């Protein structure tokens, strides 16, 4: 387990990156903060996208995932994923799961 904490990392962050601020006002904290979280991908997924299962989902569970959660997982750029955890989740949820027993998810030919 890493001993790195947001309190230790925050002062090392630049005030701006590529022209964008790295901190902004937090209503919860009542002050400007860096919103830095040090966590694992699994814990982040469980707290931020709780409707996305860690294991492959059956058709009913897959259809119950809110579109916004799928979008948050599959869209945008990933800047650092050395062990491939986020990439694996993104690939697993980038398209409808295969449907067992026939049925129709996608248009013919896709």
Helices and strands as residue ranges (DSSP letters): H 6-10, E 16-17, E 20-21, E 24-26, E 31-33, H 41-48, H 59-64, H 67-74, H 85-92
